[in-house]
Amino acid sequence: MAKKKIKKTLPEQIMDKHGVTYEPLELNILDKSEAERDAILASFNIKHDDIYKTLAATGDKTGPVVAVLPITKHLSLKKLAAASGNKKVTMLSLKELKKTTGYIHGANNPIGIWQNKHFPIYIDTTAEHAEYFLVSGGELGRSNKIKPHDVSQLINAPFVDLLEHD
């Protein structure tokens, strides 16, 4: 039986076009127990901290802004506001998310958002010295393992401190 050819997502097509190296992964870890999730991640030699989420917010001066940070951490809205030249930013509601970014919750991809919308995007400094990180591949259950600096250069996204500290 032939192996099913997976259709490339828009972010993957953009990375191919720009010669950016990435590894597409199908990680179906949603709705899994912690033990199941950890086993799946371990099979790919990935730690939970290597997975980054792409969050969309709106600024009082700039409109939409995007933050990329570890899935295990919390976004500081004050830091995102300061980095993006806003006094205040608020998270987009789930209803506004698809309309604004073109992606559903859990599938937001910084490269796809940049390609289609050209919103300002900021990557947390935790990724600056990482060998790789995982971002959504643009569809639920799909991820792209990629070098953070490659993403930063491709979409002109600076590394800034975005984390809420305890």
N, C-alpha and C positions, 0 to 999 in steps of 0.2 A: 504494500500500500504506500502510495506517495505521501511524503510529508506535506501537510497543508502549508501553503505559502501565506504568510501573514502580510496583509496589506499595511504598508508603512503609513504612520500617522503624519499629519502636517509637520509637526516639529521634527520628525525623523527625516522627512523629505528636505526640509530647510537645512538640517545639519549635513545631509548628503551633498546638497548643492554647494555648501560652503566648506566642504572637506573636513568637517568636524567629526572626530572619532567618538563613537558611543557604542554601548552595548544594550540592545533592547531586551527587556526581561518581562516575563509574564509572572507577576507576583500577586497571586490572589490571596491576600492576607486579611481582607476585610471580613468581618463576622467570624473570625477564627479565635480560638482561645489563645492566651498568651503562649502556652507551650507549643501549640500548633504553629503559631506565627514564628516563634523563635526557631523551630525546626526548619521551616521553609526558608527563613533568612539564612540560617546556618548552612543550608545546602547550597546557597549561592555565595557563601563566605561574606555575608553582609551583616553588619550590626544595625540595630534599630536607629542609632544615632546617625547612620549614614543616609537615612531617608529624610528628604526635605519636602516641606509643604510650600505651596505657592498660594499666598493669601492676597485677596484684592480688597482694597479700601478706597474711600474717596476723601480727598482733601478739600478743605474749605477754600483754598486758593487755586489749586492745580487740577481738581477733578480726580479721576482714577489714578491710583498708585498701587504698585504691587511689591510685596515682600516675599523673599524666599528664605526660609529658616528651617532648622531641624524640627522634625515632627514631634520630638520629645520636649520641645521648649515652647514658651509663650511669647507672643509678639508684644513689644512695648509700643503702643500707639503714639506715645509722646516722642519716642526716638524716631519712628517712621515719619511723624509730622516734621520734626526738626530736619531730618535728612532730605525730605522732599520739598522744603520751603513752605510748609503749611503751619498754621497755628494749631490746627486740630484735624485729625483724620478719624473716620468712623468706618467700621467694617461694613462691607456690602451685605445686604440680606441675601438669602438663597434665591429669592425671586429676582433681585437685581443682578445677581452674579452671572447667570447665563446670558442675559441681555447685554451686560457690560463687557464681559471677557470673551464670550462665545463658548465657554466651557461650563459643564456642570460641576457641582461640588465634588472634589476628589479627583478631578481630571484636569484641573488648571495646570498649564505648562507655560513657563516663562518665555520660551522661544516662540510658541504659537501665539501668545498674547502680544508679544513684541512685533511679530510679523504682521498680524492683523490689525492691531490697535495702536502700536507705538506709545503705550503708556510708559511712564518712568518706572523702572524696576530696580530694586535694591536687594542685594544678597548679603545675608548676615556674615560677619567676619569669621564665624566658626568654620566656614567653607574655604576661606582664603588659602589656608595651607594644607587642606585635605587633598589627598591623592585623587579622590573621586567623591561624588555624591549621587544619590538617586533622586530624580524628579519625576513627576507623573509623565507618562508618554503621550498624554493628551486624550486618553481613554481610560475608563475604570479598569483596574487590573493590569495596566501596562505601565512600565517604568523604563526610564533611560538612565543607565549608569554612565556618567560623563565627568570630565574634569571641570571643576568649578571655574577655572580661569578661561576655559574654552567658551563656557556659557557667558561669562562676564564680558569677554571680548566681542563675541558675536552680537550680543544685544546691548552693549554699552552700559552694563549694570555695575555700579560701584559696589565694593564690599564696605558695609557699614554695620555698626553695632545696632542690632534691632531687638535684642532680647530683654525681656522683663527679668530683673534679677531679684532673687528672694531677699 
